[in-house]
Amino acid sequence: MSAGRGERLADWFDGRLGIHTLGRKYLRKVFPDHWSFLLGEICLYSFVVLVLTGVYPFLEARFTGDRDEHHLLDRPRDRPVRTAIGAAWISLYLVLLAGGGNDIVATRFHLSINTVTWAVRIGMFVVPAVVFVVTRRICLGLQLRDREVVAHGRATGVIKRLPHGEYVEVHEPLDRARLHTLTAHERPGELVGHEPRRRAVGGSGQE
């Protein structure tokens, strides 16, 4: 006889965290074995997703202090924390996906299933944290590159020789629309002290 839905869900958690006994004890009370409760499970899952989706903007505003109105979509690099949270969530999903097929992963890569299980258990906490930090640093680096473009202008590919013999690349100032796109966001505190030095449009490096 096949296991009930509550038992299968408990086995799903056990494959990742090893909480088989506790999960089966309480999940069987929430998810009975009869198939007629499937509709209730779907409704419960949909309700949880809707609640999390509706509450997340308010939580983000509370923790980031962003109370401004937003009528346009933000670029990922302009919201480093939000982008990092999204990337961390995707990484967590991929780790759980690998854990769900731990037997296949172990067979394909000739590993012990216990090794794969422990890797998933540790990766559930380590991988999202690492992805969050790396993604946020990448977004901050892209913001610094945008600041350099704003300060120096767009590279034209034209090389100019200065009177004293130096060769520089000619830069053109950006149009107003592009300037607005690159500057219409608040700068994180750690980037305030890293403003690039402005130089002439001709690329001489002088104020």
Secondary structure as UniProt FT lines:
FT   HELIX           5..17
FT   HELIX           20..30
FT   HELIX           35..37
FT   HELIX           38..64
FT   HELIX           76..78
FT   HELIX           80..100
FT   HELIX           102..108
FT   TURN            109..110
FT   HELIX           113..152
FT   STRAND          154..161
FT   TURN            163..164
FT   STRAND          167..172
FT   HELIX           176..183
FT   HELIX           189..194
FT   TURN            201..202
//
